[in-house]
Amino acid sequence: MSSGLHTAYRVVRRVGEGTAGVSLVLDGSLAAEPGQFVMAWLPGVEERPLAVMDDDPLSLTVCDVGPFTCAMCALRPGDRVWVRGPFGHGFRPEGRRHLLVGGGSGTASLALLAKVARAHEGEVVAAVGARTAEGLMLAWRLREAGARVVLATDDGSAGVPGTVVGAVAPYLAEGWPDAVYGCGPEPMLAALAERTGALGLPCWVSLERVMRCGIGVCGSCHCGERLVCADGPVFRAEDVFPCGRGDGGGEEGHD
């Protein structure tokens, strides 16, 4: 369990993620479940939630979308970042065949899941989507973890043309996965919930919300009656997208 206190880490490696952002490998480990997050703090800038991309060494993936993430993306080896956590409820792999579906920086929540599932001799297919090839994130890390990677881009510049939910349709139609896990933009997650619900497949999704405290105090991350930081960020898909249990159809951040 987290003490809630900040720990200082130094950046030891910086990996570019196309034009989207960077992954930062830090100089220590952190015991975390796949899908849990930390509150990362840069003094004088801000503190924001980031998914744990890897636990040993602790690694964070950042999509450059605002002042805080821009400052994180500017860090170089030797620079320091302060972290508290981990927080929240993560993914618990079910069965042996795991289908991971990620979009943008949300893929970070799935990278550690792939590592844990493979360590338990599970089969992992990880689908990663973005608008263009330059926006794809963490395919390299998923391959390192032993996953079979499927790419999808809206403009067809890499992998399967179209959405990432469309790219996994053959796996769903074949009934290949024992369970499905998703993290990314909510329209993508809603479409995934609808597809898996129509097929009766267990599906877990990680939601992204602005979080100020990370421990359920400020209430800024509410999702209906739930708090994403304390009750999630991982939920059963039917609990947050109830219309996903029915007739099928539809399609398609931690800052």
C-alpha positions as CSV (number, residue, x, y, z in Angstrom):
1,M,0.0,0.0,0.0
2,S,1.2,3.5,-0.8
3,S,2.4,5.8,2.1
4,G,1.1,8.8,0.2
5,L,4.5,10.4,0.4
6,H,6.6,11.6,-2.5
7,T,9.7,9.7,-3.5
8,A,12.3,11.3,-5.8
9,Y,13.5,9.4,-8.9
10,R,16.0,10.2,-11.5
11,V,15.5,9.7,-15.2
12,V,17.9,7.1,-16.6
13,R,16.5,6.6,-20.1
14,R,14.2,8.6,-22.4
15,V,12.5,6.8,-25.3
16,G,10.7,8.9,-27.9
17,E,7.1,7.8,-28.7
18,G,6.9,9.2,-32.3
19,T,5.4,12.7,-32.3
20,A,3.1,11.9,-29.4
21,G,5.4,12.0,-26.3
22,V,8.0,10.0,-24.5
23,S,8.5,7.1,-22.1
24,L,10.7,7.8,-19.1
25,V,12.6,5.0,-17.4
26,L,13.5,5.9,-13.8
27,D,16.2,4.7,-11.4
28,G,14.1,2.5,-9.1
29,S,11.2,0.1,-8.8
30,L,7.7,0.4,-7.5
31,A,5.4,-2.5,-6.6
32,A,2.3,-1.8,-8.6
33,E,-0.6,-3.7,-10.3
34,P,-1.2,-3.3,-14.0
35,G,-3.5,-0.4,-14.5
36,Q,-2.6,1.4,-11.3
37,F,-1.4,5.0,-11.5
38,V,1.0,7.3,-9.6
39,M,0.8,11.1,-9.0
40,A,3.9,12.5,-10.6
41,W,5.1,16.0,-9.4
42,L,7.5,18.5,-10.9
43,P,8.0,21.3,-8.3
44,G,6.9,24.6,-9.6
45,V,4.9,23.0,-12.4
46,E,2.1,20.7,-11.3
47,E,1.2,17.2,-10.1
48,R,-0.8,14.9,-12.4
49,P,-1.7,11.2,-12.6
50,L,0.3,8.9,-14.9
51,A,-0.2,5.2,-15.4
52,V,2.6,2.8,-14.3
53,M,4.0,1.6,-17.7
54,D,6.5,-0.7,-15.9
55,D,7.1,-1.5,-12.3
56,D,10.8,-2.6,-12.4
57,P,12.3,-0.2,-13.3
58,L,9.5,2.2,-12.7
59,S,8.6,3.7,-16.1
60,L,6.1,6.3,-17.1
61,T,4.7,7.2,-20.6
62,V,3.7,10.8,-21.2
63,C,1.6,12.2,-24.1
64,D,2.6,15.9,-24.8
65,V,-0.8,17.6,-24.5
66,G,-0.3,20.5,-21.9
67,P,2.1,22.4,-19.7
68,F,2.7,19.6,-17.2
69,T,3.2,16.9,-19.9
70,C,5.4,19.3,-22.0
71,A,7.6,19.7,-18.9
72,M,7.7,16.0,-18.4
73,C,8.6,15.4,-22.0
74,A,11.5,17.8,-21.6
75,L,13.2,15.8,-18.9
76,R,16.5,14.2,-19.7
77,P,18.7,11.5,-18.0
78,G,19.7,12.8,-14.6
79,D,16.7,15.0,-14.1
80,R,14.4,14.3,-11.2
81,V,10.7,13.7,-10.9
82,W,8.8,13.1,-7.6
83,V,6.2,10.3,-7.4
84,R,3.6,9.2,-4.9
85,G,1.6,6.1,-5.2
86,P,0.6,3.6,-6.6
87,F,-3.1,4.3,-6.3
88,G,-6.3,2.8,-7.5
89,H,-7.5,-0.7,-8.5
90,G,-5.8,-2.3,-11.5
91,F,-6.4,-5.1,-14.0
92,R,-6.5,-8.7,-12.9
93,P,-5.8,-11.0,-15.8
94,E,-8.5,-13.6,-16.3
95,G,-7.9,-16.9,-18.2
96,R,-5.0,-17.6,-20.5
97,R,-5.8,-15.6,-23.7
98,H,-5.7,-11.9,-23.2
99,L,-6.7,-9.2,-25.8
100,L,-5.4,-5.8,-24.9
101,V,-6.8,-2.7,-26.8
102,G,-5.1,0.6,-26.3
103,G,-5.3,4.1,-27.8
104,G,-2.7,6.9,-27.3
105,S,-1.0,7.2,-23.9
106,G,-3.7,4.8,-22.6
107,T,-1.6,2.0,-23.9
108,A,0.7,2.6,-20.9
109,S,-1.9,1.0,-18.6
110,L,-1.7,-2.2,-20.7
111,A,2.1,-2.5,-21.0
112,L,2.5,-3.8,-17.5
113,L,-0.5,-6.0,-17.9
114,A,1.2,-7.7,-20.9
115,K,4.3,-8.3,-18.9
116,V,2.4,-9.8,-16.0
117,A,0.2,-12.0,-18.2
118,R,3.2,-13.3,-20.1
119,A,5.0,-14.0,-16.9
120,H,2.1,-16.3,-16.0
121,E,2.4,-18.1,-19.4
122,G,-0.7,-16.3,-20.9
123,E,-1.1,-15.6,-24.6
124,V,-1.3,-11.8,-25.3
125,V,-2.5,-9.9,-28.3
126,A,-2.1,-6.2,-27.9
127,A,-3.8,-3.8,-30.4
128,V,-2.5,-0.2,-30.5
129,G,-4.3,2.5,-32.3
130,A,-3.7,6.2,-33.3
131,R,-4.7,8.7,-35.9
132,T,-1.4,8.3,-37.8
133,A,1.7,6.2,-37.6
134,E,3.6,9.0,-35.8
135,G,1.0,8.9,-33.0
136,L,1.4,5.2,-32.1
137,M,2.8,4.6,-28.7
138,L,4.5,1.7,-26.9
139,A,4.4,-1.0,-29.6
140,W,8.1,-1.6,-28.9
141,R,7.4,-2.2,-25.2
142,L,4.5,-4.6,-25.8
143,R,6.8,-6.6,-28.1
144,E,9.5,-6.6,-25.5
145,A,6.9,-8.0,-23.0
146,G,6.1,-10.9,-25.4
147,A,2.8,-9.7,-26.9
148,R,1.7,-10.2,-30.4
149,V,1.2,-6.6,-31.6
150,V,-1.5,-5.4,-34.0
151,L,-1.3,-1.7,-35.2
152,A,-4.2,0.4,-36.4
153,T,-4.3,3.9,-37.8
154,D,-7.2,6.0,-38.9
155,D,-5.3,7.2,-42.0
156,G,-3.9,3.7,-42.9
157,S,-0.3,4.9,-42.5
158,A,0.6,1.9,-40.4
159,G,-1.1,-1.4,-39.7
160,V,-4.8,-1.9,-40.3
161,P,-6.6,1.1,-41.7
162,G,-9.4,2.3,-39.4
163,T,-10.0,2.2,-35.7
164,V,-8.3,-0.1,-33.2
165,V,-11.7,-1.6,-32.3
166,G,-12.2,-2.5,-35.9
167,A,-8.7,-4.1,-36.0
168,V,-9.6,-6.5,-33.2
169,A,-12.9,-7.5,-34.7
170,P,-11.6,-10.8,-36.1
171,Y,-10.2,-11.9,-32.7
172,L,-13.6,-11.1,-31.1
173,A,-15.6,-12.8,-33.9
174,E,-13.5,-16.0,-33.4
175,G,-14.0,-15.9,-29.7
176,W,-10.3,-16.0,-29.2
177,P,-9.9,-14.0,-26.0
178,D,-10.8,-15.2,-22.5
179,A,-11.0,-11.6,-21.5
180,V,-10.6,-8.1,-23.1
181,Y,-8.9,-5.1,-21.5
182,G,-8.9,-1.5,-22.8
183,C,-7.6,1.9,-22.1
184,G,-7.8,5.0,-24.3
185,P,-10.3,7.6,-25.4
186,E,-13.8,7.0,-24.1
187,P,-15.5,6.7,-27.5
188,M,-13.1,3.8,-28.2
189,L,-13.9,2.2,-24.8
190,A,-17.6,2.6,-25.4
191,A,-17.3,0.9,-28.8
192,L,-15.2,-1.9,-27.2
193,A,-17.8,-2.4,-24.5
194,E,-20.6,-2.6,-27.0
195,R,-18.7,-5.2,-29.1
196,T,-17.7,-7.4,-26.2
197,G,-21.1,-7.1,-24.5
198,A,-22.9,-8.3,-27.6
199,L,-20.5,-11.4,-27.6
200,G,-20.7,-12.0,-23.8
201,L,-17.0,-11.5,-23.4
202,P,-15.6,-10.2,-20.1
203,C,-14.2,-6.7,-20.6
204,W,-12.3,-4.4,-18.3
205,V,-11.6,-0.8,-19.1
206,S,-9.4,1.9,-17.5
207,L,-10.9,5.3,-17.4
208,E,-9.0,8.6,-17.7
209,R,-10.0,11.6,-15.7
210,V,-8.4,14.8,-14.3
211,M,-7.3,13.9,-10.8
212,R,-6.1,16.4,-8.2
213,C,-5.6,14.3,-5.1
214,G,-5.5,10.6,-6.3
215,I,-7.0,9.4,-3.1
216,G,-10.7,10.1,-3.3
217,V,-10.8,13.4,-1.4
218,C,-11.2,16.2,-3.9
219,G,-14.0,14.6,-6.0
220,S,-12.6,16.0,-9.3
221,C,-12.6,12.6,-11.0
222,H,-16.2,11.6,-10.5
223,C,-17.8,9.3,-13.0
224,G,-21.5,9.1,-12.0
225,E,-21.5,8.0,-8.3
226,R,-17.9,6.6,-8.6
227,L,-14.6,8.2,-8.2
228,V,-12.1,7.1,-10.8
229,C,-9.1,7.4,-8.5
230,A,-10.5,5.4,-5.6
231,D,-13.0,3.1,-7.2
232,G,-11.1,2.6,-10.4
233,P,-9.4,3.5,-12.7
234,V,-10.2,-0.1,-13.9
235,F,-13.9,-1.0,-14.0
236,R,-16.0,-3.8,-15.6
237,A,-17.0,-2.3,-18.9
238,E,-20.7,-3.0,-18.3
239,D,-20.6,-1.0,-15.1
240,V,-19.5,2.3,-16.8
241,F,-20.9,1.6,-20.3
242,P,-24.2,-0.3,-19.5
243,C,-25.5,0.0,-23.0
244,G,-22.6,-2.3,-24.0
245,R,-24.7,-5.3,-22.9
246,G,-27.0,-5.6,-25.8
247,D,-27.3,-5.4,-29.6
248,G,-23.8,-4.6,-30.8
249,G,-22.6,-1.9,-33.3
250,G,-20.9,1.4,-32.7
251,E,-17.3,2.5,-32.9
252,E,-14.9,4.5,-31.6
253,G,-6.4,11.5,-21.2
254,H,-3.9,10.4,-17.9
255,D,-2.4,13.7,-18.9
